[in-house]
Amino acid sequence: MLAKAASLTEDEAIRRSKNAEIRLSKLSLYKEAKTIVFYYPIKGELDLRRMLRKALVKKKVCLPFTDLANKRLRIYHVQDLDRDLAKGTFGIKEPRGEKIKEVDVREIDLVIVPGLAFDRQKNRLGRGGGFYDRFLKEIPDSAKKIGAAFDFQVTESLPVNLSQDQKVDLIVTDSRVIE
């Protein structure tokens, strides 16, 4: 999956990301959500920053901060992607600064979740640290989880550890929605 994602040209990745944004923006789960946790993309992930910037106007947009000491994600409300973010853990842009406020997980309506791969049963394969799995266990049952991936990242099945790995409620790709 890593090799295939890395082999996408920049134009192809942008086109596919735009297609996924269109599908995601049409979902009632997205339209109705007031507090949304996005992710900041790295190479090989759908780049939803255009959508994220649009959401800043109408929704409470949150991004994760990787708390390595406690092995967990902490969620912060961001209002300006240029001012409120800095390169953090693993080279990923994360919320930074004294004005940034941590969000109580009970406020979250929707989480858009990255992954290396997903399967048709909505299982997710992450990057091995378990940060998202631990975080997804903390959020309320009412908060929905949408996996975001390129279509080729969805397989028939994945090996899962039922005691740790967290499923998503649906998956949005550049060519389909898997409910």
N, C-alpha and C positions, 0 to 999 in steps of 0.2 A: 504494500500500500504506500509506504513511504517513497519508494522509487517511482511508482506511477504518478503520485501527486507531485513529486519534484520534477518530473519530466514535462509537466504542463507548461506551455509557453505562457508568458504574462498575459497576452491577449486572450488566450483560451481560458485562463483562470478568471480573468475579469468578466468575460462573457458568461461563463458558467455561474459565477457568483451573482451576477445581475439576474439571471434566470431563477436562481434559488430565492433571491430577495423578493421577486415578484410573487412567487408561490407563497412564501412566508407572510408577506404583507396582506394577502387575501384571506388568510385564515382568521376565523372569528376569535380564536384563542389569542392571536396577536392583537387584533383590533380592540378587543375588550380589556386587554391587560393594561394596568396603570403603572406597575413597577416591574421592569424587565431587566433581567441579568443577561447581558451580552458577554461575549468573549472578545479579546483583542486578537486578531488572526496572526498566525505565523505561516511561513511558507508551507504549502501543502494543505491548508485549510481554506474553506470558503471564506472569502473576504466580505463581511457584511458591514463594513464601515460606512458605506453610503447610507444604508438603512439606519444604522446607529445614529449617524448625524441627523437624519430626518426625525428620528424618535426623540432626540433631545428637546425638540420644540414642544411636543405634546405629551410625553411620558416621562416618568422617573426612570432614568437610565442608570444602570449599575454595572460595574465591572469588578472582577475578582482581583484580590491581592493575595499572593502566595505567602502564607505565614509558615516558613520552613521550620521554625523552632517548635511550633505546635502541630505541624504536618496537616494544615487545613487551609481552606480558602476563606478569606474574610471579604465581605462584599461592601463596596463603597458606592455612594451616589456621586456621579460625575455630571458636570454641566458643560464642560468645554474640553474636547479631546486634546487640544494643543496645550492648554494651560494646566489641566488636572492630571496629566499622565507623564510618567518618566520610565525609562528602561529599568526593568526590575529583574526579578528572579528568572532565570533561564533566558534572559534577553528579551522578554516579553514586556510590552508597555503595560504599566499598572498604575492604579490611582496613587497619587503622592500629594503631599502638602497638608498644611494645618487646617485649611478651610474644607477639606474633603471629610464628609461625615460617613461613618460606618452605618450600614443599614441593618435593622433587625430582620432576620430571615422570615419572620412572620408577616412582613409587609410584601414579600415577593409573590407576584402573580404568575410569572413566567420566567423560565430559564432556557436560554438557547445554548445548547451543549455541543462543544466540538468533540471529535473523536477520530482515531485512526481508522476505525471501521465500525459498522453497525450491521446487524443482521435483520432479516424480515420479522423476527420475533421481538424486535426493538431492544435487543441487547447491545451494549456498547463496549468497544475495546478502546481504552485510553492509552496514555503514554507510559503507564507503569507505576506512577507515583501514588495513585489512589486518591488524589486530591478532590477530583470531582465526585467520585463515589462517596467519600465521607461527607462532602458538602450536600449532595443530593439526599442523603439520609436525614439531614438537619432541617430541610425545608418542610413546610406544612403540606399535607396531602392535597390541599386545594391548589397548590402551585403546580402548574403543568410544566413538563420537561419536553423540549423539542430538540431532537438531534439534528445537527446541520452537517451535511457532507456532500462531497461530489458523488454522483450516481455510482461510479465504479467502486466507491468505498462501502457499498451495501452488498453483503454476501448472503448466501442462503442460511448459513449458521456460523456461530462463533463459539469457541470454548468459553464457558462462563463459570464463575465461582458464585453460586447463588447466595452465599452469606456475605459477600462483599460487593460484587458488581451490581450497579443500579441500572435498571431499564429506563428508557425514555417513553413518553406517551405517544409520540409520533416522530417520524423522520421526514425532513424536508431536504430534497436534493435539487440539483439543477434541472432535473427532468420529471420529478414526481414527488408526491406526498404519500408516505406509507403510514396508514392509520391502524 
